[in-house]
Amino acid sequence: MGQWLGTLGVLVALAFALTWLTVALGMVTKSVAGASNLPMPLILLPFLGSGFVPAGSMPVGLRWFAEYQPFTPVMETVRALPRSTPVGSNLVLALGWCVLISLAGYLWARRLFERKLVR
């Protein structure tokens, strides 16, 4: 039961982080169409991680990117927790990425919001 709660916690943290990032991205744009399309590249990141293919089997450049992008530790953690297999440092990296993205998105959105209030 604890493994599933941990998995849910990581997914909630990722959703929270991506929400703040997309709020900031939406505030940067000038139109609704731009706000809906600007976060689209985020959809590709899981495909460039280790979610479908192990990073070790990728070409060197793609392997490097896959190992250091935010979705890889999240996917490895979500894969390992329900199976009760060792998570290693992936949990810390996943939560670290979530905190970093959340904080950056929040601070960026807040700055954009305050700038719009001044005008």
C-alpha positions as CSV (number, residue, x, y, z in Angstrom):
1,M,0.0,0.0,0.0
2,G,2.8,2.4,0.9
3,Q,4.5,1.9,-2.5
4,W,1.3,2.9,-4.3
5,L,0.9,6.0,-2.1
6,G,4.5,6.9,-2.9
7,T,3.8,6.5,-6.6
8,L,0.7,8.7,-6.3
9,G,2.8,11.3,-4.4
10,V,5.4,11.4,-7.2
11,L,2.7,11.8,-9.8
12,V,0.9,14.5,-7.8
13,A,4.2,16.4,-7.4
14,L,4.8,16.1,-11.2
15,A,1.3,17.4,-12.0
16,F,1.8,20.3,-9.5
17,A,5.1,21.2,-11.1
18,L,3.8,21.0,-14.7
19,T,0.8,23.1,-13.7
20,W,2.9,26.0,-12.5
21,L,5.1,25.8,-15.5
22,T,2.2,25.8,-17.9
23,V,0.6,28.7,-16.0
24,A,3.7,30.7,-16.6
25,L,3.9,29.7,-20.2
26,G,0.3,30.6,-20.6
27,M,0.9,34.1,-19.2
28,V,3.8,34.7,-21.6
29,T,1.6,34.4,-24.6
30,K,-0.7,37.0,-26.1
31,S,-3.5,34.7,-27.3
32,V,-5.5,31.6,-26.2
33,A,-4.1,29.6,-29.1
34,G,-0.6,30.5,-28.1
35,A,-1.3,29.6,-24.5
36,S,-2.6,26.2,-25.5
37,N,0.2,25.4,-27.9
38,L,3.3,26.7,-26.1
39,P,3.4,23.8,-23.6
40,M,3.1,21.2,-26.4
41,P,6.9,20.3,-26.5
42,L,6.5,19.0,-22.9
43,I,4.5,16.2,-24.3
44,L,7.5,14.9,-26.2
45,L,9.9,14.8,-23.2
46,P,8.6,11.4,-21.9
47,F,9.3,9.9,-25.3
48,L,12.9,11.1,-25.2
49,G,13.4,9.5,-21.8
50,S,13.7,6.0,-20.5
51,G,9.9,5.3,-20.4
52,F,9.7,3.1,-23.4
53,V,13.3,2.1,-24.2
54,P,16.2,1.8,-21.6
55,A,18.5,4.7,-21.8
56,G,21.5,2.4,-22.1
57,S,20.3,1.2,-25.5
58,M,20.1,4.7,-27.0
59,P,22.7,6.5,-29.2
60,V,25.2,8.5,-27.1
61,G,23.7,12.0,-27.6
62,L,20.1,10.9,-27.0
63,R,21.3,8.7,-24.0
64,W,22.9,11.7,-22.4
65,F,19.7,13.8,-22.9
66,A,17.5,10.9,-21.6
67,E,19.5,10.4,-18.5
68,Y,19.4,14.0,-17.4
69,Q,16.0,15.2,-18.4
70,P,13.3,15.5,-15.7
71,F,10.9,12.8,-16.8
72,T,13.5,9.9,-16.7
73,P,13.8,9.8,-12.8
74,V,10.0,10.3,-12.5
75,M,9.4,7.4,-14.9
76,E,12.0,5.2,-13.2
77,T,10.5,5.9,-9.7
78,V,6.9,5.3,-10.9
79,R,8.1,2.0,-12.5
80,A,10.0,0.8,-9.4
81,L,7.8,1.8,-6.5
82,P,4.7,-0.4,-7.2
83,R,7.0,-3.4,-7.9
84,S,8.9,-2.9,-4.6
85,T,12.2,-2.8,-6.5
86,P,15.0,-0.5,-5.4
87,V,14.4,3.1,-6.4
88,G,18.0,4.2,-5.8
89,S,18.5,8.0,-6.2
90,N,15.7,8.3,-8.7
91,L,13.1,9.2,-6.1
92,V,15.3,12.1,-4.8
93,L,16.0,13.2,-8.4
94,A,12.3,13.0,-9.3
95,L,11.2,15.1,-6.3
96,G,14.1,17.5,-6.8
97,W,13.0,18.1,-10.4
98,C,9.4,18.6,-9.3
99,V,10.4,21.1,-6.6
100,L,12.7,23.0,-9.1
101,I,10.1,23.1,-11.8
102,S,7.4,24.1,-9.4
103,L,9.4,26.9,-7.9
104,A,10.6,28.2,-11.2
105,G,7.1,28.1,-12.7
106,Y,5.6,29.8,-9.6
107,L,8.2,32.5,-9.4
108,W,8.0,33.2,-13.2
109,A,4.2,33.3,-13.2
110,R,4.2,35.6,-10.1
111,R,6.7,37.9,-11.8
112,L,4.6,38.0,-15.0
113,F,1.4,38.6,-13.0
114,E,2.9,41.5,-11.1
115,R,4.3,43.0,-14.3
116,K,0.8,42.9,-15.8
117,L,-0.7,44.6,-12.7
118,V,1.8,47.5,-13.0
119,R,0.8,48.3,-16.6
